[in-house]
Amino acid sequence: MTRIALVEDDAAIRDALAQILSQRGYEPVPVTDFSRTSQTVLDAACDLVLLDLGLPGVDGTVVCREIRSRSDVPIIVVTSRSSEVDEVLSMTMGADDFVAKPYSAHVLAARIEALLRRVQGSRSRPVVEHNGLSLDVEASSAAANGQTVELTRNELRLLAYLMRNAGSVVSRTALMCELWDTDAYVDDNTLTVNINRLRQTLARIGVRDYLVTHRGQGYSV
């Protein structure tokens, strides 16, 4: 059974989330120890994390960054802090998706299912090569110039999609749908943040100017 960590300090909200997950066949794993939140989440070895930002004693974005630095477990931020700054910061810290409270149980469940499908799909894809860059989808890493760098889940999906469509301009809408299955609930700036993070990651192995911006159109490699 798929196990989902619930990092939420409000007991009523946590119980409601647990009920939503249980009804859909998931095993909810409540996290109530906020003295060492990220370690508690990692020790639980869950398949996905639902993370609130307003945690006692620690900001959820810090927890997100700590988890992402040590694991590629999918993370969905679920929070009442619904400003554009909070969303962009969460994605920058490594979150895979962002859902603002109050939320529809059906929408949240759909986002969880979509993210889990993407995880399973990305793990079954082969190595992709283009213009001196090699992408190992299973290992979630890119290699060039004799160096290898690990990718976050969103970096992996972005790069894989662009490399599979090498030579063509991929629209921003297509990329947003690839990452989040829909562009209806995702701010356009979030994609820009993810593109910039991918560029910075590739620069660490000496790959610069690999992602080409086509103003008003999209991106290509």
C-alpha positions in Angstrom: 0.0 0.0 0.0 1.2 3.5 -0.9 2.3 5.3 2.3 1.8 9.1 2.6 3.4 11.2 5.3 1.1 13.9 6.8 3.3 16.8 8.1 0.5 18.9 9.6 0.3 20.3 13.2 -3.4 21.0 13.2 -5.0 17.7 14.5 -8.4 18.4 12.9 -6.8 19.0 9.4 -4.5 16.1 9.9 -7.4 13.8 10.7 -9.4 15.0 7.7 -6.4 14.4 5.4 -5.9 11.0 6.8 -9.6 10.2 6.1 -9.3 11.4 2.5 -6.2 9.2 2.0 -7.7 6.1 3.6 -10.8 6.4 1.5 -8.7 6.3 -1.6 -6.6 3.3 -0.6 -3.5 5.1 0.8 -1.9 4.5 4.2 -1.7 7.9 6.0 1.4 8.3 8.2 0.9 11.2 10.6 4.0 13.1 11.7 3.5 14.7 15.1 7.1 15.1 16.3 8.2 18.6 15.1 11.4 18.7 17.0 13.2 16.9 14.2 10.6 17.0 11.4 12.7 16.2 8.4 14.4 13.3 10.0 11.1 11.9 11.2 9.7 12.1 7.6 12.8 10.4 6.2 12.7 7.7 8.8 9.1 6.9 7.9 10.2 6.0 4.4 6.9 7.0 2.8 6.1 7.2 -0.9 4.9 10.8 -0.9 4.8 13.7 1.6 2.1 16.2 2.2 3.8 19.2 3.9 2.3 22.2 5.7 4.4 25.3 5.8 3.2 26.7 9.2 4.8 24.2 11.5 5.7 24.8 15.2 9.3 25.8 15.7 10.4 25.4 12.1 9.3 26.8 8.7 8.0 24.2 6.3 10.1 25.5 3.5 13.2 24.6 5.6 11.8 21.1 6.1 11.2 20.8 2.4 14.8 21.8 1.6 16.2 19.3 4.2 14.1 16.4 2.9 15.0 17.2 -0.7 18.7 17.4 0.0 18.6 13.8 1.2 15.7 12.1 -0.7 13.8 12.4 -4.0 10.5 11.5 -2.3 7.6 13.4 -4.0 6.5 16.4 -1.9 3.2 18.3 -2.1 3.0 21.5 -0.1 -0.5 21.9 1.4 -0.8 25.2 3.2 -3.0 28.2 3.9 0.0 30.4 3.0 -1.2 30.8 -0.5 0.8 33.8 -1.8 2.8 33.7 -5.0 6.0 34.1 -2.9 5.2 31.0 -0.8 4.5 28.9 -3.9 7.6 30.0 -5.7 9.7 29.5 -2.5 8.3 26.1 -2.0 9.1 25.0 -5.5 12.6 26.5 -5.2 13.2 24.4 -2.1 12.3 21.3 -3.9 8.5 20.8 -3.7 6.9 19.0 -6.6 3.5 20.6 -6.3 1.6 23.2 -4.2 -2.0 23.1 -3.1 -3.5 26.0 -1.2 -6.0 25.7 1.6 -9.0 25.5 1.6 -8.8 22.7 -1.0 -11.2 20.3 -2.7 -10.6 16.7 -1.5 -11.1 15.6 -5.1 -8.6 18.1 -6.4 -6.0 17.1 -3.8 -6.5 13.4 -4.5 -6.1 14.0 -8.2 -2.9 15.9 -7.6 -1.5 13.0 -5.5 -2.5 10.4 -8.0 -1.0 12.5 -10.9 2.3 12.9 -9.0 2.6 9.2 -8.2 1.9 8.3 -11.8 4.7 10.6 -12.9 7.1 9.0 -10.4 6.3 5.6 -11.7 6.5 6.7 -15.3 9.8 8.5 -15.0 11.4 5.4 -13.4 10.6 3.2 -16.5 12.1 5.5 -19.1 15.5 4.8 -20.7 18.7 6.8 -20.9 18.3 9.8 -23.3 21.2 11.5 -25.1 21.4 14.7 -27.0 24.2 17.2 -27.9 26.7 15.8 -25.5 24.4 15.5 -22.5 23.3 12.1 -21.2 20.2 11.8 -19.1 19.7 8.6 -16.9 16.1 8.7 -16.0 16.2 5.7 -13.7 19.1 7.3 -11.7 17.6 10.8 -12.0 21.0 12.2 -13.1 22.6 14.0 -16.0 26.1 13.6 -17.2 28.5 15.6 -19.5 32.2 16.4 -19.6 33.0 13.4 -17.5 30.8 14.7 -14.6 27.5 13.7 -13.2 24.9 15.7 -11.3 21.7 14.5 -9.6 18.4 16.0 -10.6 15.3 16.8 -8.6 12.1 15.3 -9.8 10.9 18.4 -11.6 14.3 18.9 -13.2 14.2 15.3 -14.4 10.8 15.7 -16.0 11.6 19.0 -17.6 14.9 17.8 -19.1 13.5 14.5 -20.3 10.6 16.1 -22.0 12.8 18.7 -23.8 15.3 16.1 -24.8 12.6 13.8 -26.2 11.5 16.8 -28.3 15.0 18.0 -29.2 15.1 20.4 -32.1 11.5 21.5 -31.5 10.2 24.4 -29.5 8.1 23.2 -26.6 5.5 25.6 -25.3 5.3 26.7 -21.7 1.8 25.3 -21.5 3.0 21.9 -22.7 5.8 21.9 -20.1 3.4 22.9 -17.3 1.0 20.1 -18.3 4.0 17.6 -18.3 5.0 18.7 -14.8 1.7 19.2 -13.1 -0.9 17.5 -15.5 -2.7 20.8 -15.7 -1.9 24.5 -15.9 -5.1 25.5 -14.2 -3.7 25.7 -10.7 -0.1 26.6 -11.3 1.3 30.1 -11.6 3.3 30.7 -14.7 6.2 32.0 -12.6 6.6 28.5 -11.1 7.7 27.1 -14.4 10.3 29.9 -14.8 11.7 29.0 -11.3 12.0 25.4 -12.3 13.7 26.2 -15.6 16.2 28.5 -13.9 17.0 25.8 -11.3 17.6 23.3 -14.1 20.0 25.7 -15.8 21.9 26.1 -12.6 22.1 22.4 -12.0 23.4 21.8 -15.6 26.0 24.5 -15.1 27.5 22.5 -12.3 28.7 20.0 -14.9 29.8 22.6 -17.3 26.7 22.6 -19.5 25.6 26.1 -20.2 23.2 27.6 -22.7 21.7 24.1 -23.2 18.1 25.3 -22.6 17.2 27.9 -25.3 14.4 30.4 -24.5 12.1 31.4 -27.4 10.3 34.5 -26.2 6.6 34.2 -26.5 6.9 30.6 -27.6 8.6 28.3 -25.1 11.9 26.4 -24.8 14.1 24.0 -26.8 17.3 22.0 -26.5 
